[in-house]
Each structure stands twice: as C-alpha cells, then as structure tokens.
Amino acid sequence: MNTSEKITRRVAVVTDSNSGITQRQGEACGIRVIPMPFMIDGKVWEEDVDLTHDIFYEKLVNGSEISTSQPAPAEILQLWDELLEEYDEIVHIPMSSSLSGSYQTAMMLAGDYDGKIRVVNNQRISVTQRRSALDAAMLAARGFSARRIGDLLERTKMESSIYITVDTLKYLKRGGRVTPAAAALGTLLKIKPVLQIQGGKLDTYSKARTMKQAKSIMLSAIAHDLQNRFLDPEAGQTWLAVAHSDCEDLARELAQELKECYPKAPPVYIDALSLSVSCHIGPGGLGVTCTKRIDMEAESHEEY
C-alpha cells in the first residue's frame, strides 16, 4: 500500500448491536451500529433503541415469547448508501455466520456495490465482536483498505475465546439447547454448565456444581488458551474481558480475579452480554473472554 493511498482512502466501519456497542458508544468511536430486532410477544423491538436491558430481562423473566431476527435489508442498504456519500469503502462486521444469517444477507446485498463493501465473516459475538469492530476502526484510521481490514480480521478470527456459565438451565431448555429431561436432571443435581463460544458455535465445555467452581473452570480455560494457543501466558498482548447477563456485581468480582491473575494484561473490560446471547442463557450468566491483540505496528509495515 503506497502513502498516497493511505492518505486519500476513507473507510467506514459498521457492526450490529450484537457487539454490545451502544449507539452512543458507536458515535464516540466512529462506528455505526445497526440495532438488532427482537420479536417479543408479537411486537418488534430494536436493541438499544426502544429495547433496553431492563425491559428485556423483565419480559424474559416474566415468560414473554422472545425470538431474534435480522435487520431489514432496506435498513442496511440505506445505511451503506448514506455512508458512501462520505466514505470510499465500508467494512461491515455482522455477528458470527454460525449464529445468524446476517452475514449471508450482507454478502448478497454487497454484490451490487462494486467491491466497496467488505463483509467480514469474523465468527465472533458480544465483547469479542466489539473488539473486532474497534480494531477495524483503528486500522481504518491508519489508512488500511476495507479489503485488507477484512482479510486481517478473518485471518485472526479464531484468536479469541468465550467461556460462559449459567445460573439456570431454564432458558437453555426453552431454546432447545438442552432436552427437558437433561434440564430437569441438571436442576435436580444443581449442575451449572460451562459453555464455550469459539468460531461462533455455542458448545458445552464443562460442568460445575457451584458458581465458585464454574469460575475456577473458566479461569483455567483462559489460562490454557493463553499458554497454548496465544503463547502469551501473562496476557501482556491479550485483551481480557468479563461479560454478564444482568449480574454486574459478579462480573466485577471476576474481573478483579483476572486482574490479580494477570497484572501485566491491559485493563479488563466489563460489559453486559449481547441480548441475543442472553436470550438463550437467561439472567445470572457470567462469562470471561480472551482475544489476542493485533500488532498494529507490525501490520502497518507489512507488504500487502
């Protein structure tokens, strides 16, 4: 990439509210956030527009019928067209293609834009998707093209992990993630599953009997990833984060444990899980994530 290309190219970054980035946060860091629609008792709500976390959990706990959906194609096209009046290219980062059809829809729509839209299959969600959007914004500010940003995010997409434990099996049962019999037995035995999201898939990782044990399992899993996958046992070059579904006090306690375990790590980020994840696990869910940092300086000097 030559110097003049870096100076003249303007790249916009778009993601969706599955990233946990609010409309206000998006405005502050130069990222456009498409609100995800939810169907609740027959009415459509938009995350962080008219659907707040308080309203969502109130309806979830009270047994409302909740399902997730995709943004309307017309909404995406309108945003892209608006941005292309000011920018040359767009990096579009939807939630993982393993969890939603948003990526496939965006790819289809991008076909009419002569390569100006780079849709990223980043295989991430919630705070790890947030990290990808922030990285994209920083790379765009450094003059990277949309194609190069997208290629880099896809190349590093598996350098991230999420481990989550749930307070109850009720919502996993409701969403068909566990059978009614397994949910009943798990409740009887007071089992707290530890789930894993890597590459966009929500899978069972381990089982615990107490929240303390579940946190220990998650911290051990993070330590294993840092040691063996990221080759960064002290987390000096890794982003650590704690995510939760309506249990911020527990999240802060876990973040403090992470800080004590990894004093050389960047500040531990704390955020609520995106509602699309919370919809399946219910309130009281607690997660910890690690994402390898992109070496911006090294990438800036790499030939492409």
C-alpha positions in Angstrom: 0.0 0.0 0.0 1.5 3.3 -1.0 1.5 6.5 1.1 -0.9 8.4 -1.1 -3.4 5.6 -0.9 -3.3 5.6 2.9 -4.0 9.4 3.0 -6.9 9.5 0.5 -8.8 6.4 1.3 -11.7 6.8 3.8 -13.1 3.6 5.3 -16.3 3.4 7.4 -16.9 0.7 10.0 -20.3 -0.9 10.5 -21.3 -3.6 13.0 -24.5 -4.6 14.8 -25.7 -4.4 18.4 -24.7 -8.0 19.0 -21.3 -6.5 19.6 -22.6 -4.8 22.7 -21.6 -1.4 21.3 -24.4 1.1 22.1 -25.5 3.8 19.8 -23.8 6.4 22.0 -20.5 4.4 22.2 -20.6 3.9 18.4 -20.9 7.7 17.9 -17.9 8.3 20.2 -15.6 5.9 18.4 -16.7 6.4 14.9 -18.5 3.1 14.4 -22.1 2.8 13.0 -24.1 0.2 14.9 -27.2 -1.4 13.4 -29.7 -2.3 16.1 -30.8 -5.9 16.2 -34.5 -6.6 16.1 -36.3 -8.8 18.6 -39.8 -10.2 18.3 -41.4 -10.1 21.8 -44.9 -11.3 22.2 -45.6 -10.4 18.6 -44.1 -6.9 18.7 -40.8 -5.9 17.1 -38.3 -4.1 19.3 -34.8 -2.8 18.5 -31.9 -3.3 20.8 -30.7 -0.1 22.5 -33.3 1.9 20.6 -36.6 1.0 22.4 -35.4 -2.3 23.9 -33.3 -1.6 27.0 -31.6 -4.3 29.0 -34.1 -3.6 31.9 -37.1 -4.1 29.6 -35.6 -7.2 28.0 -34.9 -9.0 31.3 -38.3 -8.1 32.7 -40.0 -9.6 29.8 -37.7 -12.6 29.7 -38.2 -13.4 33.4 -41.9 -13.0 33.1 -42.1 -15.6 30.4 -42.6 -13.5 27.3 -42.1 -15.2 24.0 -38.8 -13.8 22.6 -37.1 -14.6 19.3 -34.2 -12.9 17.5 -34.3 -11.7 13.9 -32.1 -9.9 11.3 -32.0 -6.3 10.4 -34.2 -5.5 7.4 -32.2 -5.4 4.1 -33.6 -2.0 3.3 -32.1 -0.7 6.6 -28.7 -2.0 5.7 -28.8 -0.6 2.2 -29.9 2.8 3.5 -27.0 3.0 5.9 -24.5 1.9 3.3 -25.7 4.4 0.8 -25.6 7.2 3.4 -22.0 6.3 4.4 -20.7 6.1 0.8 -21.6 9.7 0.3 -18.8 10.5 2.7 -16.6 7.4 2.6 -14.9 5.4 -0.2 -15.4 2.0 1.3 -17.1 0.2 4.2 -16.1 -2.7 6.5 -19.3 -4.4 7.6 -18.9 -6.7 10.7 -22.1 -8.7 11.5 -22.4 -11.3 14.2 -20.9 -14.8 13.5 -22.3 -16.6 10.5 -22.6 -19.7 12.7 -25.2 -18.0 14.8 -27.2 -15.9 12.3 -27.9 -15.4 8.6 -26.9 -11.7 8.9 -23.6 -12.4 7.2 -25.1 -14.2 4.3 -27.7 -11.5 3.8 -25.0 -8.7 3.9 -22.8 -10.7 1.4 -25.8 -10.9 -1.0 -26.5 -7.2 -0.7 -22.8 -6.2 -1.1 -22.7 -7.8 -4.5 -24.3 -4.6 -6.0 -21.6 -2.3 -4.7 -18.6 -3.0 -7.0 -16.3 -4.1 -4.2 -16.9 -1.0 -2.0 -18.4 -3.1 0.8 -16.1 -5.7 2.6 -18.4 -8.0 4.7 -16.3 -9.8 7.4 -17.1 -13.3 8.5 -15.4 -12.8 11.8 -17.0 -15.7 13.7 -17.5 -13.6 16.8 -20.2 -12.2 19.0 -20.6 -9.9 22.0 -17.4 -8.5 23.5 -15.2 -10.3 21.0 -17.2 -8.9 18.1 -16.9 -5.5 19.8 -13.1 -5.9 19.8 -13.1 -6.7 16.1 -15.1 -3.5 15.4 -12.7 -1.4 17.5 -9.7 -3.0 15.8 -11.3 -2.2 12.4 -11.8 1.4 13.3 -8.2 1.8 14.4 -6.9 0.1 11.2 -9.1 2.4 9.1 -7.6 5.4 10.9 -4.2 4.1 9.9 -5.2 4.1 6.2 -5.9 0.4 5.7 -8.2 -0.5 2.9 -11.5 -2.2 3.6 -10.2 -5.4 1.9 -7.1 -5.5 4.0 -9.0 -4.9 7.2 -11.4 -7.6 6.4 -8.7 -10.1 5.4 -6.9 -9.4 8.7 -10.0 -9.8 10.8 -10.8 -13.1 9.1 -7.2 -14.3 9.5 -7.3 -13.7 13.2 -10.9 -14.7 13.8 -10.1 -17.8 15.8 -7.7 -16.0 18.2 -10.5 -15.5 20.7 -12.5 -17.5 23.2 -15.6 -17.0 25.3 -16.5 -19.2 28.3 -19.9 -18.7 30.0 -21.6 -20.3 32.9 -25.4 -20.0 33.5 -27.4 -19.7 36.7 -30.3 -21.8 35.5 -30.9 -24.4 32.7 -34.4 -23.0 32.2 -33.6 -20.8 29.2 -31.3 -23.3 27.5 -34.2 -25.7 27.7 -36.6 -23.1 26.3 -34.3 -22.5 23.4 -33.9 -26.2 22.7 -30.2 -26.2 23.7 -30.8 -29.0 26.2 -33.6 -31.5 26.4 -36.3 -31.2 29.1 -35.1 -34.4 30.7 -31.4 -33.2 30.9 -32.6 -29.8 32.2 -34.7 -31.5 34.9 -31.8 -33.7 36.0 -29.3 -30.8 35.9 -31.6 -28.7 38.0 -32.0 -31.6 40.5 -28.3 -32.1 40.7 -27.6 -28.3 40.8 -25.4 -28.5 37.8 -24.1 -25.3 36.3 -22.8 -26.0 32.7 -19.8 -24.0 31.5 -20.3 -23.2 27.8 -17.8 -22.2 25.2 -18.1 -20.0 22.1 -15.3 -20.4 19.6 -15.8 -19.9 15.9 -19.4 -18.8 16.7 -20.7 -22.1 18.0 -22.2 -22.4 21.5 -21.0 -25.7 22.9 -20.8 -27.4 26.3 -17.3 -27.1 27.7 -17.6 -28.5 31.3 -19.9 -28.8 34.3 -19.8 -27.4 37.8 -21.9 -27.6 41.0 -21.3 -24.1 42.3 -20.6 -20.6 40.8 -17.2 -20.7 42.5 -16.3 -23.9 40.8 -17.6 -22.6 37.5 -15.5 -19.5 37.7 -12.4 -21.7 38.5 -13.1 -23.8 35.4 -13.4 -20.7 33.2 -10.2 -19.1 34.6 -8.4 -22.4 34.0 -9.7 -22.5 30.4 -8.5 -18.9 29.8 -5.1 -19.8 31.3 -4.8 -22.8 28.9 -5.7 -20.7 25.9 -3.1 -18.0 26.9 -0.4 -20.6 27.4 -1.1 -22.9 24.5 -3.0 -21.0 21.8 -1.8 -17.4 22.2 1.6 -18.2 23.6 1.1 -15.3 26.0 0.8 -16.8 29.5 1.0 -13.4 31.2 -1.7 -11.9 28.9 0.5 -8.9 28.1 -0.6 -9.0 24.5 -4.2 -10.2 25.0 -7.4 -8.4 25.7 -9.3 -9.9 28.6 -13.0 -9.2 29.3 -15.8 -10.2 31.5 -19.4 -10.3 30.2 -22.6 -10.9 32.1 -26.4 -11.2 31.8 -27.8 -8.9 34.5 -25.3 -9.7 37.2 -22.8 -6.9 37.2 -21.6 -7.4 40.7 -20.5 -10.9 40.0 -18.8 -9.7 36.8 -16.8 -7.1 38.7 -15.7 -9.7 41.2 -14.5 -12.0 38.3 -12.8 -9.0 36.6 -10.8 -8.4 39.9 -9.7 -12.0 39.9 -8.5 -11.7 36.4 -6.5 -8.5 37.2 -4.9 -10.3 40.1 -4.0 -13.3 37.9 -2.7 -11.2 35.1 -1.2 -7.9 36.3 0.6 -7.3 33.0 -2.6 -7.5 31.0 -4.4 -4.5 29.5 -7.3 -3.2 31.6 -10.0 -5.8 31.9 -13.2 -4.7 30.1 -16.6 -5.4 31.7 -19.8 -5.4 29.7 -23.3 -6.9 29.5 -23.6 -9.9 27.2 -25.5 -9.0 24.0 -29.2 -9.7 24.2 -29.0 -12.3 21.5 -26.8 -14.5 23.8 -28.8 -13.6 27.0 -31.9 -14.7 25.3 -30.6 -18.3 25.4 -28.9 -18.3 28.8 -31.1 -16.1 30.9 -30.2 -13.7 33.7 -27.3 -14.6 36.0 -25.0 -15.7 33.2 -21.3 -14.9 33.7 -18.6 -15.1 31.0 -14.9 -14.5 30.6 -13.2 -13.9 27.2 -9.7 -13.5 25.8 -8.8 -12.1 22.4 -5.2 -11.8 21.1 -4.2 -8.2 20.3 -3.5 -7.3 16.8 0.0 -5.9 16.4 -0.9 -2.6 14.6 2.7 -1.5 14.1 3.7 -4.8 12.5 0.7 -4.9 10.3 1.3 -1.3 9.2 4.7 -2.2 7.9 3.7 -5.5 6.2 3.7 -5.6 2.5 0.2 -6.2 1.0 
